[in-house]
Each structure stands twice: as C-alpha cells, then as structure tokens.
Amino acid sequence: MDAGSIPATSTKFNMHIIYGISEVVKSSARLIAGLLSIAGLLALMVFMTCSSSISVASDYHSNYEKIPAVNKKPLRVGQWSLTPTLIVCEYAPVSKAHALSAVAYWKKLGHRFYSIQYKHDPLNKCTSASPVGYIIIHLVSQDIKLEESSLAETHFFVDNSTNNIEWARIYMRSDVRATVLEHEIGHALGFLHYDKINHIMNSKWPQGGWDTDGLNNN
C-alpha cells in the first residue's frame, strides 16, 4: 500500500506509524553506533599492531653505567681514547663504498678514524673477544639474538672510570637500509638514541633521517 491510500481521518494510525518508524530509526541508530564503536576498536587494535612492528633502527649493548635519558640533545656516554680503526669483516653486508661514505659522514662532524680495513684483518680483530681500538662490522649471526624489528645492533665497551670507549662491534642484517650503518657507527662513537624526527640517531628507522643536531665532536 502506498502513502496516498491512507484515509485522512486515520490520524491515530498515522501517529502509530510515525512512532513505530521513530523507534525503528532509534534502534537502527543504536545499532549503527554500536557497529561504529566496534569498528573503532578494531581499527585501534590494527594500528597498535602495526605500530609495534615498526622497524627499529638498532639496539645497543654496553657496560656503561645507566644515565637518565632526559635530554635536549643526543646523549654521549663515552669517547675513544684511541683513534679507532674500522674493519668490515668477511661476510659483512657492507660495500667498500658504503663504508667509506659512512665514515666520511662522521668525519665531517669532526670525528676521527685511524683507517678503514675492508675485509682485510691480518691481526684477527674480527674474531677477538675485545678488539681494543677497533670498530668491527659483522653480518649478524645466530649467536646474536637480534630483536625481530631491529635492523642492526651495536655492542661497545666503556671504561666507566674514564668514560673511554675501548672497542665496538656492529652487527648488520643482510638487507642494509639507508642511514642504518651511519646510525650504528654513531653508537660505536658513544651516542645513544635521540628520538627527534629526521635525526640520524632516532631509534625508529622510519622516523629517522640525516639530521646531525648535537653530534659534532667538540
């Protein structure tokens, strides 16, 4: 039956229809609101899951005494007493050109390196337990429990009585991404994470970049 066939005298009937429709609309609105709430929760869960899987630039391990990480510039926990030599070990997923470029990046900021040895290790520093005076670059192995989201990891040893860095090891995944090697050399030079957007030492790789604020070697 279409609307034109309802008698003009059926006011109560029309009101009942209107009220009935109104209740249906209200119920539908409540249902839609409930569905939207569920959709919102699902979207939040998806976002949190995706956020938790963001690639982390690196992790670092050291023996230095913990320092509160409340800083307006990158925190540096030690400096080299010896000018370090950087060795790219056999199987390390880094080209010679990339190693030279990464070292040049830090040299422009006033940091010094004695030399670069590319897959040449006559003193067996790549296998040394404590390669004093060296920054060693390895391909990550099964012995290193690298977090799934981490792209690399640096281990360095600091003499807590002098704050001198004695040696450092960098472990790289085979899929080396832009800025990661430079970031890891930053850890080897004593710098910790600094979560400024576009900064080379940002802990999250997608939020990092080439910003060098606070990294000059004074």
N, C-alpha and C positions, 0 to 999 in steps of 0.2 A: 504494500500500500504506500503510495507517495504522500507527501505532506498535504497536498491540495485536497485530499479526500477526508481529512479530519473535520467534523462538524464544528461550526463556530461556537456552539453552546457547550462544547466539551472542554471548559476551562480547567476543571479539576483534573481531567485526563491528561490535558496538555502539561499541567504543572507536575503531575506524577512522572510524565515522560522526561520533563526538564530535570527534575530532581534525580530521576534514575540515571540520566545521562551524566549529570553532575557527579554522582557517586562513582560512576564508571571512570569518568575523567580523573577524579581524585585518586581512585585505585590505580589507574594507569600511571598517573604522575608518581605515586609512591613506588610503583614497580620500576619505573624508569630511573627514579632517584637511587633505588637500591642497586640496580644494574650498573649505574654510573659509579657508585661507591665501590662496587666490586671491581669494575674496570680500572678505577683509580688505584686500588690496592695492588692489582696485578701489574699495572704499569710501574708502580713504585718498586715492586719486587724485581721486575726485569731490569729497571735502572740500577738498583743496588747490586744485582748480579753482574751486570756489565761493568759497573764502576769498579767492582772488586777484581775484575780481570784486566784492568788497565796495565799495560806494560810498565814495569818498574825499571828505571834506568839501571840501577845496580843496588847491591848491598855491600857493606864493608865490614870487616872484622879486624879488630886491633886489640892490643893490651892496654891502650891509653886509659887513664882514669876518666870516668864519666863526668861530663860537664853539662850543666843545664842548657838546653837548646832554645834559649830565648834570645834571639839576635836580630839585629837590623842589617847585618852583613854576613857573608859566609864565615863560619867558624873554622879556624885552623888550629889543629891540635898539636902540630909539630912541624919542624923544618929539618931539612937534610944538613947534617954536619959535613958530610962528604958530597961532592957534586956527583949525582947518580949517573951511571951508565944504564941505558935502556937496551934490553935484549928481547928480540922477537924470537921465541923458541921454535923449534921444528914443530910443524902441525898447527901452530897458532894461525887463526884465520884472518891474518892482517897482512896486506901487501906492504912492500918496502915504501912505496909512495905514500900510502896511508900513514905509516909510522912516522915518516919524515914530516908529513903535513901536521900530524897531531902534536909532535914535539915543537914544530915551528909556531903553532898556536900558543903554546905556553911560553916559548922564548920571547914572543912579542910582549908578554906581560912581565918580563924581567926574570923569569925562572931559568936556571942553568942546567945543562946536561953535559956530561963529560963527552959521551959519544953514543952512537946507536950501532948496535950489532944485529944484523939481520940474519937470523938462522945460522949464526956462527958463534959457537960457545966453547972455546978452547979450554976454559977453566971450569967447565961443567957447572956453571951457576944455575942453569935451568933445573938441575936436579938437587941442588944444595938445599939443606934444611933452613939455613939462614944466610942468604946471599947478600952479605953486608956490602952496601954501596951500590946495589943494583935494583932496578925496576924490571921485573921479569914478566913477560906476556906469554900466557899459555892458552891453548884450547881447553875449555872446561872438560873435566874427566869425571868418571863415575865416583871417584874419591871425594869430589866436591859436591856437597848437597845443595845445589843451587835451587832457590825457590822457582817454582814454575813460571811466575810472572816476571822474574828478574832476567835482564838481558846480559848481565855480566856481574862479576864480583871481584872486589879487591881486598887483599889481606895486607896489612902493613904493621911493622913493629916500631913502637916508640919507646925510647928510654925515658921513663916518667920522671927521672931525676933531672934530666937536662932538656926534655921535650925535643930531643933529636930523633928524627926518623932514621932507622938503620937499614931497612930493606922493605921492599914491597913486591907483591905478586898480584898480577891481574889475570883473571880467568874470563875468557870470552866465549860466547856461543858462536856457532859457525855462521849464523845469519847476522853479521855485524851491521848495525844500523848507524845512520848519521849521528854524530855527536857522542856516541857511546864510548869510543876509545878516548876521546878528549876528556870526557867526564871521568873515566876511570883513572886516567893519569892525574886528574885533579885530586882524587882520593889518595893516590900514591904520593902526591906532594903535601898531603896533610889536611886537605879541605874536606869538610863534611857536607851533608846535603843542605841546600838552601832553596826553599820552595817559593822562589819568586818566578812568576810566569816568564817564560823565554830564557831563563838563566841556565847556563851550562851545567850547574850543579843541582838542578831540580831533581827530586827523587823520582818523579814520574816522567817517563820519556816523552809522552805526547804533549806535556805541558812545558817541556824544556826548550832550549834553543841555544843561541850563540852568545847571549849576554854575558859579559865578564865582570860585572859590577862587583868590586871588593876582592878581586883575585890578583891584583898587581903585587909583585914581590918587592916590598919596600925595604 
